[in-house]
Amino acid sequence: MTINSATPTSVIMLLSPGTELLRHPGSDVTLQCDFRMDRFHPFANPLVWRKSQCLIDTVEWSTVNVMGVLQDPFLSTGRFEISFNQRPPNYNLALKITSKYTGLSAFSQILKS
């Protein structure tokens, strides 16, 4: 996640611990970002999730959202939900990713194709 701070005197503290996610095929996942900021303003400090994909010799970046608005191609999949909760000076941005496959039978179908 990227937080742009247009106000140089603003202090931000990321509260979310680093997490390693291990999931079964077909499982949903919710990514959380908790932070504390003295003078948070959503237009001056937009919250952005970015996806990276390592290619052979470069890294490709895609923007998932800008604040509460999902961007294509993530929006068009219908698999992503974003929520933003605020209790100043504490904030939480959550990104839920829903699998398009349900259960092991769907996973078996993928392997057969």
C-alpha positions as CSV (number, residue, x, y, z in Angstrom):
1,M,0.0,0.0,0.0
2,T,1.2,3.5,-0.7
3,I,0.3,6.6,1.3
4,N,1.2,9.9,-0.3
5,S,1.8,12.6,2.2
6,A,1.4,16.1,0.8
7,T,1.9,17.7,4.2
8,P,5.5,17.3,5.2
9,T,4.6,17.9,8.9
10,S,2.2,15.0,9.0
11,V,3.4,11.9,10.9
12,I,2.2,8.5,9.9
13,M,2.6,5.3,11.9
14,L,1.9,2.0,10.2
15,L,0.3,-0.3,12.8
16,S,-0.2,-3.5,10.7
17,P,2.4,-6.1,11.4
18,G,4.1,-7.9,8.5
19,T,2.1,-11.0,7.6
20,E,2.8,-14.2,5.6
21,L,-0.4,-15.5,4.0
22,L,-0.8,-19.2,3.2
23,R,-4.2,-20.1,1.8
24,H,-5.9,-23.2,0.2
25,P,-7.1,-22.9,-3.4
26,G,-10.5,-21.3,-3.4
27,S,-10.0,-19.4,-0.1
28,D,-10.8,-15.8,0.2
29,V,-8.3,-13.4,1.8
30,T,-8.6,-10.0,3.4
31,L,-5.5,-7.7,3.5
32,Q,-5.5,-5.1,6.3
33,C,-3.6,-1.9,6.6
34,D,-4.0,-0.1,9.9
35,F,-2.3,3.2,10.4
36,R,-2.3,6.3,12.6
37,M,-1.9,9.8,11.1
38,D,-2.3,13.2,12.9
39,R,-3.8,15.1,10.0
40,F,-5.1,12.6,7.5
41,H,-7.0,14.0,4.6
42,P,-8.1,11.5,1.9
43,F,-7.5,13.9,-1.0
44,A,-4.1,15.1,0.1
45,N,-3.1,11.6,1.3
46,P,-4.8,9.1,-1.0
47,L,-4.6,5.4,0.0
48,V,-3.5,3.1,-2.8
49,W,-3.0,-0.6,-3.0
50,R,-0.5,-1.6,-5.7
51,K,0.1,-5.1,-7.1
52,S,3.5,-6.0,-8.3
53,Q,4.5,-8.8,-10.6
54,C,8.1,-9.8,-11.2
55,L,8.9,-10.5,-14.8
56,I,12.2,-11.7,-16.2
57,D,14.0,-8.5,-16.0
58,T,11.5,-5.9,-14.7
59,V,8.7,-5.4,-12.2
60,E,5.3,-4.6,-13.4
61,W,3.1,-2.4,-11.1
62,S,-0.7,-2.2,-11.3
63,T,-2.9,0.1,-9.2
64,V,-5.7,-1.8,-7.5
65,N,-7.6,1.2,-6.0
66,V,-7.5,4.9,-5.2
67,M,-9.1,5.3,-1.8
68,G,-12.5,3.4,-2.0
69,V,-12.6,3.2,-5.8
70,L,-11.4,0.0,-7.4
71,Q,-9.6,0.3,-10.7
72,D,-9.8,-1.9,-13.8
73,P,-8.9,-4.7,-14.4
74,F,-9.5,-5.5,-10.7
75,L,-13.0,-3.8,-10.7
76,S,-14.3,-5.8,-13.7
77,T,-13.4,-9.2,-12.1
78,G,-16.0,-8.7,-9.3
79,R,-13.6,-10.4,-6.9
80,F,-12.3,-7.4,-5.0
81,E,-14.0,-5.3,-2.3
82,I,-12.4,-2.4,-0.5
83,S,-13.5,-0.8,2.8
84,F,-12.2,2.2,4.7
85,N,-12.9,2.8,8.4
86,Q,-11.8,5.8,10.3
87,R,-11.7,6.8,14.0
88,P,-9.2,9.7,13.8
89,P,-6.3,9.5,14.3
90,N,-6.7,5.7,13.6
91,Y,-7.6,4.4,10.2
92,N,-8.1,1.0,8.5
93,L,-8.1,0.1,4.8
94,A,-9.1,-3.5,4.0
95,L,-9.0,-5.2,0.6
96,K,-11.0,-8.5,0.3
97,I,-10.1,-10.8,-2.5
98,T,-12.7,-13.4,-3.2
99,S,-11.7,-16.5,-5.2
100,K,-13.7,-17.2,-8.3
101,Y,-13.3,-20.9,-7.6
102,T,-15.1,-22.6,-4.8
103,G,-13.8,-25.7,-3.1
104,L,-11.4,-28.5,-4.2
105,S,-13.8,-29.7,-6.9
106,A,-13.3,-26.5,-8.8
107,F,-9.6,-26.7,-8.3
108,S,-9.6,-30.2,-9.7
109,Q,-11.4,-28.9,-12.8
110,I,-8.6,-26.3,-13.3
111,L,-5.9,-29.0,-13.1
112,K,-7.8,-31.2,-15.6
113,S,-8.0,-28.4,-18.2
